[in-house]
Amino acid sequence: MFAHAFVRNAYLAGTFIALACGIVGWFVVLRAQLFAGDALTHVAFVGAIAAAVLGYTELVGLFVLTLAVAVGMGALGRHGQADDAAIGIVFAWILGLGVLLLAILATSASGGSGVTLAHTLFGSIYSLTPGGSRLAAGIAVAVALAVLVAVRPLLLATLDGELASARGIPIRALGIGFLAVLAVVTAESTQAVGALLLLGLLAAPAGAAQRLTASPYGGLALSALLAVLAMWGGLALSYQIASLPPSSAIIGLAGAAYGAATLYARAREG
Amino acid sequence: MSTRLSLDPISDLRELFAFPFMVNALEAGTIVAVLAAVVGWYMVLRRQTFAGHTLSVMAFPGAAGAALVGLPTGLGYYVACGGAALFMRRARGSARRSYGTETATIATVQVVGLAAGYLFLSLGNAVLGGTETLLFGTFLGVSRTQVLALLIVAAVAVTLVAVSARPLLLETIDPEAARARGLPVAILDTGFLLVLAAAVAATSQITGALLVFALLVAPAAAAQQLTMRPGIGLVLSVVFALLIVWLGLGIAYFSIYPVGFYVTSIAFALFLAARLVRSIRTRRRAR
């Protein structure tokens, strides 16, 4: 199957996106910010539609809108986090804007709103271009490195905010920065796995890792490993079974890993 | 909708009620507004917004699955939402609400549901236009039987909440105290999730899976910005929800753009206004 260029592109982009999602997702779960991540994935989807309406490339719309909303949510909330009612309302409104933009897109000359919708919602990893997959891989590596560089202060700020600020760590800036990183991951992964299914790569491997180990570095590594394995397995499965969409296969495997980890943790507790 | 606004309120109103589809939409919207406002008030107080969102997303696999096996769509909504609610409750076990691993469970349930829905769609070869309706709703395509079904679900759900209003409030604010008083904490918790699931399933048939929050969160959150007293807060929440639905439907009728946009925008504006009022109030009190 690696004889096909589209499979190689998918594996290149997918591996590094999964790696970045696994690492960032571990912190997202630890900071209980999955709802913010969820909101950002929906925002990303509206960003893609907005770009289509305004005639920019999709990537620009994705990055601009997700970054703006992430920084806004972080700045509005206390400690650089956002409370969930505010998140819910903001993202409902942005989705409302998305409906408006879809209506405009449907009546405009370019048309094709249904295709744009399905594409940004569920992704099309098998239609990535060689350049697109290299770009995605590059951004993912940069994101993973950014988190790993800040791993110690971020860990301390997450686990014990007061101790962190006593040591002079700028918690608020770190919180906003982390949301910005999350926005970059979201924007970039939306192209590959789709806005709605991206959340699975953030949540399931990280959740599984936290059920299995309490050690931070072991957990980070395990989370990244599980994400990459789910990506590889899902891509292979959907290549073999034609009617199985790649996003569904990847998320199915990640969800199964989370379920298995939960059952294992429960059995160990007795 | 390409009807012109004549700026004469009486003839405009008469025109609004002239078409059966508009009457159905207004009736369904009113029922859903009351239901969502009451259940949403507790949901926001219990910090279960993320769970609520996940339940609303379950409408998608529910509808896609029902279409695949040939069952009515509405039934698929309720089965998928109720099933997800029970699953989330079981998976959480005795862990605290809105805690890191709980959000991981909720998110995983959500994406697995979505992935399943996408799979059902691709298996059933359904058209994409259906997806858009599922996600963004059809305010203006509501039938008489749907209105009746909504009325029954809403009546049952609101009655359940009304009957257990006080114990549920105590369980929400202080689970330990509720347990000490001998309240059935686990039943209240599970029961509320199921009522939330029913409310979400009902609301998302009208607003679509993605716009449920305009009615479920915004009125309740706005009310809680203004008052923390339960009775007045609940009434205020219902009033806000009705305002959002009626204004949204009314404006959308005279405009070419979708109802969802107006409903969410009015909801957002209302929440911002409530926040503004609260910050002015606290500043005045501080003086």
HADDOCK unambig.tbl for C-alpha pairs under 7 A between the chains (distance, minus, plus):
assign (segid A and resid 29 and name CA) (segid B and resid 100 and name CA) 5.36 0.50 0.50
assign (segid A and resid 29 and name CA) (segid B and resid 101 and name CA) 6.75 0.50 0.50
assign (segid A and resid 29 and name CA) (segid B and resid 104 and name CA) 6.15 0.50 0.50
assign (segid A and resid 30 and name CA) (segid B and resid 100 and name CA) 5.49 0.50 0.50
assign (segid A and resid 31 and name CA) (segid B and resid 100 and name CA) 6.53 0.50 0.50
assign (segid A and resid 32 and name CA) (segid B and resid 99 and name CA) 6.30 0.50 0.50
assign (segid A and resid 32 and name CA) (segid B and resid 100 and name CA) 4.33 0.50 0.50
assign (segid A and resid 32 and name CA) (segid B and resid 103 and name CA) 6.41 0.50 0.50
assign (segid A and resid 34 and name CA) (segid B and resid 103 and name CA) 6.28 0.50 0.50
assign (segid A and resid 35 and name CA) (segid B and resid 50 and name CA) 5.89 0.50 0.50
assign (segid A and resid 84 and name CA) (segid B and resid 49 and name CA) 6.41 0.50 0.50
assign (segid A and resid 85 and name CA) (segid B and resid 44 and name CA) 6.44 0.50 0.50
assign (segid A and resid 85 and name CA) (segid B and resid 49 and name CA) 6.52 0.50 0.50
assign (segid A and resid 85 and name CA) (segid B and resid 217 and name CA) 6.52 0.50 0.50
assign (segid A and resid 85 and name CA) (segid B and resid 221 and name CA) 6.44 0.50 0.50
assign (segid A and resid 88 and name CA) (segid B and resid 213 and name CA) 6.60 0.50 0.50
assign (segid A and resid 88 and name CA) (segid B and resid 217 and name CA) 6.75 0.50 0.50
assign (segid A and resid 89 and name CA) (segid B and resid 213 and name CA) 6.69 0.50 0.50
assign (segid A and resid 89 and name CA) (segid B and resid 214 and name CA) 6.71 0.50 0.50
assign (segid A and resid 89 and name CA) (segid B and resid 217 and name CA) 6.49 0.50 0.50
assign (segid A and resid 89 and name CA) (segid B and resid 218 and name CA) 5.75 0.50 0.50
assign (segid A and resid 89 and name CA) (segid B and resid 268 and name CA) 6.34 0.50 0.50
assign (segid A and resid 92 and name CA) (segid B and resid 211 and name CA) 5.86 0.50 0.50
assign (segid A and resid 92 and name CA) (segid B and resid 213 and name CA) 5.82 0.50 0.50
assign (segid A and resid 92 and name CA) (segid B and resid 214 and name CA) 5.93 0.50 0.50
assign (segid A and resid 92 and name CA) (segid B and resid 264 and name CA) 6.28 0.50 0.50
assign (segid A and resid 93 and name CA) (segid B and resid 264 and name CA) 4.93 0.50 0.50
assign (segid A and resid 93 and name CA) (segid B and resid 265 and name CA) 5.78 0.50 0.50
assign (segid A and resid 93 and name CA) (segid B and resid 268 and name CA) 6.13 0.50 0.50
assign (segid A and resid 96 and name CA) (segid B and resid 260 and name CA) 5.62 0.50 0.50
assign (segid A and resid 96 and name CA) (segid B and resid 261 and name CA) 4.23 0.50 0.50
assign (segid A and resid 96 and name CA) (segid B and resid 264 and name CA) 5.40 0.50 0.50
assign (segid A and resid 96 and name CA) (segid B and resid 265 and name CA) 6.91 0.50 0.50
assign (segid A and resid 97 and name CA) (segid B and resid 261 and name CA) 5.77 0.50 0.50
assign (segid A and resid 99 and name CA) (segid B and resid 258 and name CA) 6.92 0.50 0.50
assign (segid A and resid 99 and name CA) (segid B and resid 260 and name CA) 6.61 0.50 0.50
assign (segid A and resid 99 and name CA) (segid B and resid 261 and name CA) 6.01 0.50 0.50
assign (segid A and resid 100 and name CA) (segid B and resid 257 and name CA) 6.36 0.50 0.50
assign (segid A and resid 100 and name CA) (segid B and resid 258 and name CA) 6.30 0.50 0.50
assign (segid A and resid 100 and name CA) (segid B and resid 261 and name CA) 5.67 0.50 0.50
assign (segid A and resid 103 and name CA) (segid B and resid 257 and name CA) 6.70 0.50 0.50
assign (segid A and resid 114 and name CA) (segid B and resid 128 and name CA) 5.98 0.50 0.50
assign (segid A and resid 114 and name CA) (segid B and resid 129 and name CA) 6.44 0.50 0.50
assign (segid A and resid 197 and name CA) (segid B and resid 111 and name CA) 5.69 0.50 0.50
assign (segid A and resid 197 and name CA) (segid B and resid 115 and name CA) 7.00 0.50 0.50
assign (segid A and resid 199 and name CA) (segid B and resid 107 and name CA) 6.90 0.50 0.50
assign (segid A and resid 199 and name CA) (segid B and resid 111 and name CA) 6.66 0.50 0.50
assign (segid A and resid 200 and name CA) (segid B and resid 107 and name CA) 6.83 0.50 0.50
assign (segid A and resid 200 and name CA) (segid B and resid 108 and name CA) 5.87 0.50 0.50
assign (segid A and resid 200 and name CA) (segid B and resid 111 and name CA) 5.32 0.50 0.50
assign (segid A and resid 203 and name CA) (segid B and resid 104 and name CA) 5.25 0.50 0.50
assign (segid A and resid 203 and name CA) (segid B and resid 107 and name CA) 6.10 0.50 0.50
assign (segid A and resid 203 and name CA) (segid B and resid 108 and name CA) 6.17 0.50 0.50
assign (segid A and resid 204 and name CA) (segid B and resid 104 and name CA) 6.55 0.50 0.50
assign (segid A and resid 204 and name CA) (segid B and resid 108 and name CA) 5.54 0.50 0.50
assign (segid A and resid 207 and name CA) (segid B and resid 101 and name CA) 6.26 0.50 0.50
assign (segid A and resid 207 and name CA) (segid B and resid 104 and name CA) 5.28 0.50 0.50
assign (segid A and resid 243 and name CA) (segid B and resid 122 and name CA) 6.70 0.50 0.50
assign (segid A and resid 243 and name CA) (segid B and resid 123 and name CA) 6.58 0.50 0.50
assign (segid A and resid 244 and name CA) (segid B and resid 119 and name CA) 6.44 0.50 0.50
assign (segid A and resid 245 and name CA) (segid B and resid 119 and name CA) 6.57 0.50 0.50
assign (segid A and resid 247 and name CA) (segid B and resid 115 and name CA) 6.83 0.50 0.50
assign (segid A and resid 248 and name CA) (segid B and resid 115 and name CA) 4.33 0.50 0.50
assign (segid A and resid 248 and name CA) (segid B and resid 116 and name CA) 6.61 0.50 0.50
assign (segid A and resid 248 and name CA) (segid B and resid 118 and name CA) 6.78 0.50 0.50
assign (segid A and resid 248 and name CA) (segid B and resid 119 and name CA) 6.34 0.50 0.50
assign (segid A and resid 251 and name CA) (segid B and resid 111 and name CA) 6.86 0.50 0.50
assign (segid A and resid 251 and name CA) (segid B and resid 112 and name CA) 6.23 0.50 0.50
assign (segid A and resid 251 and name CA) (segid B and resid 115 and name CA) 6.45 0.50 0.50
assign (segid A and resid 252 and name CA) (segid B and resid 112 and name CA) 6.09 0.50 0.50
assign (segid A and resid 252 and name CA) (segid B and resid 115 and name CA) 6.94 0.50 0.50
assign (segid A and resid 255 and name CA) (segid B and resid 108 and name CA) 6.05 0.50 0.50
assign (segid A and resid 255 and name CA) (segid B and resid 112 and name CA) 6.25 0.50 0.50
